[in-house]
């Protein structure tokens, strides 16, 4: 059926025929990952579905997750699988559809929605959505204007507007019924206690697939206190424009490091500062400066004040003859993760309420950027690390080695050990992949025991490992190889059988930067030496010939 002209030749997905005991009878190319899972015997749900089909019942697995390694990295694929009885229930027919991309897109969408929700919650007092009648169909869960969200949903938004609202001439100009984009509109509303409140609102119209207007969506922030202070009205408006500018700038900037730099630069003239710095907090202690502008405050002074923030205070202010210092804690999901430090020189104006308010609002954006920077750093580390052993992966090893030999190319010497496990496949075949993983972890452990601070260790992929030991000569490399072989005797406990003991084949290539040898050549010599150790009987050491720039070796 799967051969040319068969029933399922044109089937766009995975097709697999399985017999009793999960034996794969036939499969097209797309079904090979499913066949591997079935043959490994690791998925009971899949085996159960096949047994059900052989008993005359259909079954589904949504999804069947298949994990495998590609270039040293664990890759996960997902299939929606239907298992049907076939040929009088003598064979199980598996039809699969690869849904890996759909799952990834769905996960990315969920993450994007959560990120958008977080940005809205930390940047505004509440978010809302209305229908064509101007009724609220959504209000942020924490409510608004003193009302719980449940009392606002279903209510006409215009009922909240003051009759004398100065900036709202009719229902058509209200952000709650916006038919065009509304940017930072001010409107007066009545709160739950009857008080008059001024809101700064941003709104977008909503349209159906056919282009018909179906409502509006937006965010609001309460600016009543600012607008009630007539003497400071002009200054307050400047602060609001500045905040909107910084928030928009932060949202547009995708790189968190540049986001922090831009925030520091923008706040300097806005608050007439002598200096501003943004720091991370590491276990409650002052970390490195992530961004700074102007002349920052003394680090020892900041470190002493950070202890007060660690006690739960959201802000700390200090005045001394040299100037005034204002610290604001930054938070992400109710956890303090950094601080904003603003510094004014002696003789500058005292901190005003608007200054504190602006820093409070900006602190929310900074907290989010610090969290994103932490995640970015973490992802960079993960991309260079083997997930099972914690050693460098191939990419991390090569990058670190290039950095090592590139910094002082005229001085670096060392030895590259190319290591391949002997009879490792028999370990997996006899004891299963879990025992195989335990064996790989033991190899990583013995490698870590043999290296120093400047040395490098890596799992290149599968059962291949590598070491680069700095500053050793041929004699030291031979001694280190013998130590590795001796230490590796403890791997025999993982062996598939006594006739095929688990061991190491070591290929060693000495490196001297003065020869001008490239890393490709170094790896090639070490790899060839390793295969020489294999041919010599396995669990042995073989040193490569020295490099000769004319022919690649001596």
FIVEX-235119 format. One record per residue (C-alpha): residue number from 1; residue in one letter; y negated, z, x. Coordinates in steps of 0.001 Angstrom, whole numbers. Example, Ala and Ser with C-alpha at 12.3 -4.5 7.8 and 13.67 -1.06 7.14 Angstrom:
   nr  rest        y        z        x
    1     A     4500     7800    12300
    2     S     1060     7140    13670
// end
This chain:
   nr  rest        y        z        x
    1     X        0        0        0
    2     X    -2325      640     2934
    3     X    -1402    -2519     4778
    4     X    -3294    -5789     4357
    5     X    -3086    -6895      745
    6     X    -1908    -3482     -443
    7     X    -3099    -1673    -3544
    8     X    -5623      475    -1698
    9     X    -6780    -2023      927
   10     X   -10262    -2252     -612
   11     X   -10575     1440    -1504
   12     X   -13901     2619       36
   13     X   -12761     6140      899
   14     X    -9921     7980     2576
   15     X    -6337     7243     1385
   16     X    -3307     9205     2541
   17     X      322     9387     1407
   18     X     2169    12633     2062
   19     X     5775    13629     1542
   20     X     7574    16928     1380
   21     X     6543    19608     3898
   22     X     3170    17883     4255
   23     X     4519    14966     6293
   24     X     1941    12156     6533
   25     X     3668     8937     5498
   26     X      706     6613     5729
   27     X    -3091     6881     5982
   28     X    -6062     4619     6476
   29     X    -8572     5233     9254
   30     X   -10956     7257     7078
   31     X    -8136     9658     6210
   32     X    -7219    10477     9810
   33     X    -9214    13799     9849
   34     X    -7424    14880     6642
   35     X    -4088    13952     8168
   36     X    -4849    16037    11251
   37     X    -5638    19082     9087
   38     X    -2427    18546     7100
   39     X     -287    18202    10217
   40     X    -1841    21313    11799
   41     X     -625    23371     8828
   42     X    -3873    25385     8862
   43     X    -5052    24638     5319
   44     X    -2921    26310     2663
   45     X    -5037    24910     -185
   46     X    -4307    21345      927
   47     X     -603    22002     1341
   48     X     -494    23676    -2080
   49     X    -2194    20692    -3709
   50     X      393    18352    -2191
   51     X     3249    20521    -3429
   52     X     1667    20474    -6903
   53     X     1509    16659    -6839
   54     X     5140    16465    -5775
   55     X     5890    18622    -8817
   56     X     4088    16116   -11066
   57     X      653    17798   -11281
   58     X    -2690    16519   -10006
   59     X    -5053    18716    -7989
   60     X    -8535    18642    -6471
   61     X   -10090    20156    -3385
   62     X   -13876    20153    -3493
   63     X   -14632    20247     -685
   64     X   -12022    20052     2064
   65     X   -13837    21059     5262
   66     X   -12508    19513     8480
   67     X   -13645    20820    11857
   68     X   -13163    19030    15124
   69     X   -14680    18698    18580
   70     X   -16800    15754    19699
   71     X   -18217    15745    23211
   72     X   -17739    19478    23545
   73     X   -19467    20267    20244
   74     X   -17787    21498    17070
   75     X   -18428    18967    14272
   76     X   -17808    19736    10614
   77     X   -16989    17077     7993
   78     X   -16353    17557     4280
   79     X   -14309    15531     1792
   80     X   -13894    15691    -1987
   81     X   -10134    15132    -2328
   82     X    -8030    14258    -5381
   83     X    -4267    14735    -4986
   84     X    -2095    12755    -7437
   85     X     1664    12429    -7974
   86     X     2821     8965    -6925
   87     X     6010     6936    -7055
   88     X     7642     9198    -9613
   89     X     6328    12341    -7934
   90     X     8246    11580    -4770
   91     X     5003    11090    -2857
   92     X     1584    12743    -3028
   93     X    -1389    10360    -3041
   94     X    -4642    11755    -1569
   95     X    -7907     9972    -2334
   96     X   -10900    11337     -462
   97     X   -14642    10771     -411
   98     X   -16687    11823     2626
   99     X   -19447    14138     1304
  100     X   -20617    15413     4698
  101     X   -24027    13759     4433
  102     X   -24512    14994      873
  103     X   -23771    18606     1919
  104     X   -26147    18384     4856
  105     X   -28901    16893     2714
  106     X   -28345    19585       80
  107     X   -28529    22331     2713
  108     X   -31688    20787     4184
  109     X   -33229    20619      710
  110     X   -32439    24274       13
  111     X   -33970    25275     3343
  112     X   -37045    23122     2687
  113     X   -37522    24665     -737
  114     X   -37206    28171      691
  115     X   -39722    27385     3433
  116     X   -42174    26013      873
  117     X   -41705    29109    -1308
  118     X   -42331    31400     1673
  119     X   -45509    29532     2623
  120     X   -46836    29741     -936
  121     X   -46070    33457    -1253
  122     X   -47771    34425     1997
  123     X   -50779    32148     1515
  124     X   -51753    32859    -2094
  125     X   -51722    35521    -4789
  126     X   -49644    33491    -7228
  127     X   -48306    30032    -8001
  128     X   -48007    28444   -11440
  129     X   -46983    25382   -13430
  130     X   -48124    24190   -16865
  131     X   -46921    21638   -19414
  132     X   -48850    18974   -21352
  133     X   -50191    21600   -23785
  134     X   -51581    23693   -20941
  135     X   -48992    26456   -21412
  136     X   -47546    28267   -18413
  137     X   -43920    27288   -17826
  138     X   -43744    29079   -14475
  139     X   -45637    31926   -12780
  140     X   -44715    33582    -9463
  141     X   -42157    36363   -10070
  142     X   -44624    39084    -9034
  143     X   -46972    38040   -11866
  144     X   -50730    37499   -11770
  145     X   -54060    38962   -12944
  146     X   -52386    42272   -13765
  147     X   -49850    40608   -16071
  148     X   -46103    40485   -15420
  149     X   -44842    36916   -15145
  150     X   -42909    37260   -18420
  151     X   -46149    37817   -20393
  152     X   -47836    34726   -18960
  153     X   -44971    32233   -19362
  154     X   -45446    30413   -22686
  155     X   -49133    31397   -22936
  156     X   -52000    28895   -23027
  157     X   -53834    28972   -19704
  158     X   -57202    28333   -21402
  159     X   -56873    31682   -23220
  160     X   -57454    33366   -19855
  161     X   -60720    31502   -19137
  162     X   -64034    33244   -19789
  163     X   -66205    31614   -22456
  164     X   -69039    31501   -19948
  165     X   -66993    30364   -16983
  166     X   -69673    28679   -14866
  167     X   -67473    26084   -13192
  168     X   -65305    25122   -16157
  169     X   -67139    22947   -18702
  170     X   -64107    22051   -20814
  171     X   -60357    22298   -20900
  172     X   -60151    18861   -19232
  173     X   -61776    20179   -16018
  174     X   -59509    23238   -15689
  175     X   -57062    23202   -12747
  176     X   -54396    24345   -15235
  177     X   -54594    20942   -16954
  178     X   -55513    18868   -13880
  179     X   -54919    15129   -14166
  180     X   -56115    14532   -10625
  181     X   -55914    16595    -7452
  182     X   -58047    19772    -7537
  183     X   -58984    21302    -4187
  184     X   -60261    24895    -3943
  185     X   -61844    25054    -7403
  186     X   -63444    28345    -8485
  187     X   -62940    29584   -12024
  188     X   -63551    32866   -13846
  189     X   -60785    34402   -15926
  190     X   -60155    37689   -17734
  191     X   -57473    39982   -16290
  192     X   -54984    42173   -18122
  193     X   -57401    45148   -18134
  194     X   -60273    43007   -19449
  195     X   -61953    42701   -16039
  196     X   -63596    39454   -14961
  197     X   -61851    37814   -12048
  198     X   -62803    34811    -9952
  199     X   -59931    32612    -8754
  200     X   -59817    29982    -6040
  201     X   -57340    27392    -7288
  202     X   -55668    24314    -5847
  203     X   -53755    22042    -8212
  204     X   -51852    18762    -8397
  205     X   -51002    16725   -11520
  206     X   -47354    16227   -12476
  207     X   -46092    12872   -13723
  208     X   -42820    11601   -15167
  209     X   -40774     8802   -13627
  210     X   -42638     6428   -15922
  211     X   -46030     7634   -14633
  212     X   -46988     9701   -17705
  213     X   -48868    12960   -17137
  214     X   -46614    15965   -17975
  215     X   -48603    18934   -16670
  216     X   -49977    20487   -13486
  217     X   -48835    22714   -10633
  218     X   -50943    24827    -8296
  219     X   -51744    28097    -6541
  220     X   -54497    30678    -7045
  221     X   -56085    33401    -4982
  222     X   -58291    36190    -6300
  223     X   -61763    36047    -4672
  224     X   -63537    38335    -7143
  225     X   -64590    40878    -4531
  226     X   -66271    38234    -2428
  227     X   -68096    36632    -5323
  228     X   -69332    39980    -6658
  229     X   -71189    40674    -3443
  230     X   -74200    38426    -3901
  231     X   -75799    39446     -649
  232     X   -72748    38214     1266
  233     X   -72021    35208     -937
  234     X   -72897    32540     1609
  235     X   -70944    34259     4381
  236     X   -67951    34756     2108
  237     X   -67873    31029     1290
  238     X   -67878    30198     4975
  239     X   -64923    32534     5466
  240     X   -63004    30882     2649
  241     X   -63616    27414     4051
  242     X   -62499    28599     7457
  243     X   -59341    30129     6048
  244     X   -58515    26960     4102
  245     X   -59091    24930     7257
  246     X   -56804    27109     9365
  247     X   -54068    27255     6725
  248     X   -54123    23470     6314
  249     X   -54183    23021    10068
  250     X   -51217    25361    10470
  251     X   -49259    23606     7734
  252     X   -49900    20190     9280
  253     X   -48856    21329    12752
  254     X   -45053    21189    13024
  255     X   -44728    22677    16521
  256     X   -45088    26490    16240
  257     X   -46389    26881    19816
  258     X   -49228    24407    19205
  259     X   -49787    26053    15821
  260     X   -50462    29399    17524
  261     X   -52734    27805    20143
  262     X   -54753    26055    17434
  263     X   -55096    29285    15447
  264     X   -56407    31171    18487
  265     X   -58929    28438    19288
  266     X   -60176    28260    15678
  267     X   -60679    32022    15306
  268     X   -62782    32396    18456
  269     X   -66045    30861    17140
  270     X   -65366    31896    13544
  271     X   -65369    35611    14393
  272     X   -67685    35468    17438
  273     X   -64932    36807    19676
  274     X   -64854    37351    23405
  275     X   -61114    36861    23407
  276     X   -58081    36547    21161
  277     X   -54386    36736    21946
  278     X   -51194    36470    19914
  279     X   -48168    38422    21104
  280     X   -44543    38760    20127
  281     X   -43024    42203    19674
  282     X   -39661    42822    21340
  283     X   -37877    45919    20013
  284     X   -41240    47366    19018
  285     X   -42782    46821    22488
  286     X   -45509    44367    23518
  287     X   -44020    41005    24491
  288     X   -45497    38046    26289
  289     X   -48666    36351    25048
  290     X   -47649    33370    22919
  291     X   -51222    32066    22699
  292     X   -54625    33200    23905
  293     X   -58226    32048    24060
  294     X   -61216    33491    25897
  295     X   -60824    36696    27892
  296     X   -57918    38742    26488
  297     X   -57885    42534    26254
  298     X   -56158    44538    28978
  299     X   -52386    44489    28589
  300     X   -51945    48200    29351
  301     X   -54468    49050    26625
  302     X   -52649    46809    24148
  303     X   -49297    48333    25042
  304     X   -50583    51823    24243
  305     X   -51979    50723    20873
  306     X   -48807    48855    19909
  307     X   -47056    52208    19537
  308     X   -49322    52935    16566
  309     X   -48324    49638    14935
  310     X   -44675    50515    15521
  311     X   -45235    53640    13420
  312     X   -45902    51446    10387
  313     X   -49688    51027    10538
  314     X   -50700    47448     9595
  315     X   -53841    47512    11757
  316     X   -55428    49425    14629
  317     X   -59099    49417    15668
  318     X   -60573    50761    18884
  319     X   -64192    51064    20003
  320     X   -65224    51906    23547
  321     X   -68181    51072    25861
  322     X   -66634    47740    26833
  323     X   -66380    46439    23283
  324     X   -64356    46563    20071
  325     X   -60683    45798    19683
  326     X   -58963    44898    16387
  327     X   -55161    44562    16166
  328     X   -53330    43172    13154
  329     X   -49534    43268    12795
  330     X   -47885    39987    11837
  331     X   -44845    40063     9592
  332     X   -42026    37865     8394
  333     X   -39938    38960     5415
  334     X   -41247    42542     5591
  335     X   -40457    42871     9302
  336     X   -43169    43221    11958
  337     X   -42622    40511    14580
  338     X   -45917    40258    16478
  339     X   -49599    41046    16587
  340     X   -53038    39434    16546
  341     X   -55475    40975    19032
  342     X   -59169    40153    18515
  343     X   -61726    41394    21069
  344     X   -65511    41576    20885
  345     X   -67711    42415    23841
  346     X   -70065    45384    23836
  347     X   -73238    44764    21797
  348     X   -71536    42413    19310
  349     X   -71661    43108    15554
  350     X   -69206    45655    14165
  351     X   -66170    44436    12281
  352     X   -67022    43510     8691
  353     X   -64746    43558     5646
  354     X   -64660    39757     5735
  355     X   -63455    39815     9342
  356     X   -60599    42124     8468
  357     X   -59740    40080     5389
  358     X   -59620    36841     7348
  359     X   -57374    38323    10033
  360     X   -55098    39788     7350
  361     X   -54627    36362     5771
  362     X   -54164    34571     9087
  363     X   -51647    37210    10194
  364     X   -49267    35941     7514
  365     X   -49389    32404     8897
  366     X   -49013    33671    12453
  367     X   -45975    35760    11494
  368     X   -44305    32651    10100
  369     X   -45139    30640    13237
  370     X   -43709    33388    15501
  371     X   -40480    33366    13495
  372     X   -40257    29574    13749
  373     X   -40862    29761    17503
  374     X   -38061    32343    17842
  375     X   -35690    30093    15898
  376     X   -36705    27073    17944
  377     X   -35944    28985    21155
  378     X   -32628    30189    19740
  379     X   -31643    26648    18752
  380     X   -32508    25402    22245
  381     X   -30191    28032    23736
  382     X   -27397    27205    21273
  383     X   -27651    23492    22076
  384     X   -26924    24305    25741
  385     X   -24058    26759    25130
  386     X   -20373    26381    24318
  387     X   -19897    28228    21003
  388     X   -16411    29577    21817
  389     X   -16771    30908    25369
  390     X   -20502    31487    25659
  391     X   -20566    29445    28887
  392     X   -22824    26443    29417
  393     X   -21666    23309    27624
  394     X   -21709    19995    29501
  395     X   -25361    19332    28678
  396     X   -26464    22846    29612
  397     X   -24475    22751    32861
  398     X   -25893    19422    33988
  399     X   -29463    20383    33034
  400     X   -29185    23708    34883
  401     X   -27589    22044    37894
  402     X   -30321    19383    38016
  403     X   -32925    22163    37913
  404     X   -31090    24057    40642
  405     X   -30795    21171    43096
  406     X   -34127    19608    42134
  407     X   -36308    22627    42873
  408     X   -35604    22747    46608
  409     X   -33678    19565    47196
  410     X   -33854    19834    50996
  411     X   -32221    23288    51111
  412     X   -29598    23530    48388
  413     X   -25949    23718    49414
  414     X   -22919    24701    47403
  415     X   -19609    23672    45956
  416     X   -18680    22112    42628
  417     X   -15344    23277    41199
  418     X   -13854    20919    38619
  419     X   -11170    22851    36726
  420     X    -8527    21556    34336
  421     X    -5910    23711    32615
  422     X    -2278    22859    33285
  423     X       48    22572    30270
  424     X    -2635    23686    27811
  425     X    -1480    21329    25067
  426     X     1896    23048    25023
  427     X      113    26372    24359
  428     X    -1451    24953    21190
  429     X     1755    23185    20143
  430     X     3880    26313    20614
  431     X     1592    29195    19639
  432     X    -1162    27561    17601
  433     X    -4858    26955    18154
  434     X    -5843    30608    17822
  435     X    -3759    31474    20870
  436     X    -5221    28420    22563
  437     X    -8724    29735    21893
  438     X    -7719    33137    23284
  439     X    -6483    31425    26432
  440     X    -9787    29556    26800
  441     X   -11673    32844    26427
  442     X    -9517    34373    29156
  443     X   -10329    31427    31463
  444     X   -14031    31974    30758
  445     X   -13639    35677    31539
  446     X   -12002    35087    34923
  447     X   -14674    32511    35806
  448     X   -17417    35020    35006
  449     X   -15697    37506    37294
  450     X   -15962    35085    40208
  451     X   -19648    34074    39972
  452     X   -22923    35597    41156
  453     X   -26399    35561    39669
  454     X   -27386    32061    40856
  455     X   -24003    30435    40200
  456     X   -23259    28285    37150
  457     X   -20190    28250    34904
  458     X   -19403    25839    32073
  459     X   -16814    24638    29641
  460     X   -17240    20879    29775
  461     X   -15052    20265    26741
  462     X   -11458    20820    25628
  463     X    -9612    22450    28529
  464     X   -12031    21294    31251
  465     X   -14271    23800    33043
  466     X   -16674    23684    35966
  467     X   -18311    26046    38452
  468     X   -21165    25477    40855
  469     X   -21296    28147    43546
  470     X   -24507    28188    45547
  471     X   -24729    28548    49310
  472     X   -21036    28441    50240
  473     X   -19323    26328    52900
  474     X   -15842    24790    53052
  475     X   -14102    27973    54191
  476     X   -15773    30066    51500
  477     X   -14933    27435    48879
  478     X   -11269    27543    49881
  479     X   -11235    31348    49692
  480     X   -12909    31269    46289
  481     X   -10401    28675    45074
  482     X    -7486    30850    46199
  483     X    -9035    33827    44400
  484     X    -9346    31782    41223
  485     X    -5739    30650    41425
  486     X    -4566    34202    42000
  487     X    -6666    35533    39130
  488     X    -5355    32737    36900
  489     X    -1800    34050    37192
  490     X    -2623    36306    34253
  491     X    -2850    33158    32124
  492     X      919    32760    32277
  493     X     1250    35099    29311
  494     X     -214    32333    27148
  495     X     2238    29675    28354
  496     X     4077    27499    25871
  497     X     7353    28156    27719
  498     X     8572    29297    31112
  499     X     9072    25737    32340
  500     X     5449    24827    31600
  501     X     3277    27758    32740
  502     X     -418    27758    31932
  503     X    -2388    27428    35147
  504     X    -5383    25817    36852
  505     X    -5804    22626    38832
  506     X    -8924    22889    41011
  507     X   -10874    20017    42504
  508     X   -13679    21089    44846
  509     X   -16500    18941    46209
  510     X   -18987    20403    48713
  511     X   -22652    19586    48128
  512     X   -25473    19323    50635
  513     X   -28833    18119    49290
  514     X   -29775    16730    52690
  515     X   -27226    13927    52262
  516     X   -29115    12619    49210
  517     X   -25978    12633    47063
  518     X   -26553    12351    43305
  519     X   -24836    14491    40713
  520     X   -22810    11541    39373
  521     X   -21247    11099    42774
  522     X   -20678    14851    43166
  523     X   -18895    15058    39800
  524     X   -16815    11991    40590
  525     X   -15606    13451    43902
  526     X   -14745    16793    42293
  527     X   -12929    15072    39411
  528     X   -10872    12919    41753
  529     X   -10008    16008    43813
  530     X    -8836    17773    40661
  531     X    -6490    14911    39802
  532     X    -5215    15143    43362
  533     X    -4344    18782    42678
  534     X    -2508    17677    39533
  535     X     -476    15153    41467
  536     X      336    17800    44096
  537     X     2204    19863    41518
  538     X     -462    21604    39415
  539     X    -1876    25130    39764
  540     X    -3261    24212    43140
  541     X    -6497    23594    45019
  542     X    -7630    20264    46458
  543     X   -10876    19740    48404
  544     X   -12630    16384    48206
  545     X   -13658    14468    51281
  546     X   -17240    15037    52425
  547     X   -19904    12734    51037
  548     X   -20954     9735    53099
  549     X   -24103     8022    51784
  550     X   -22838     4681    53056
  551     X   -19561     4637    51185
  552     X   -19747     7688    48936
  553     X   -17336     9731    51077
  554     X   -16071    10201    54605
// end
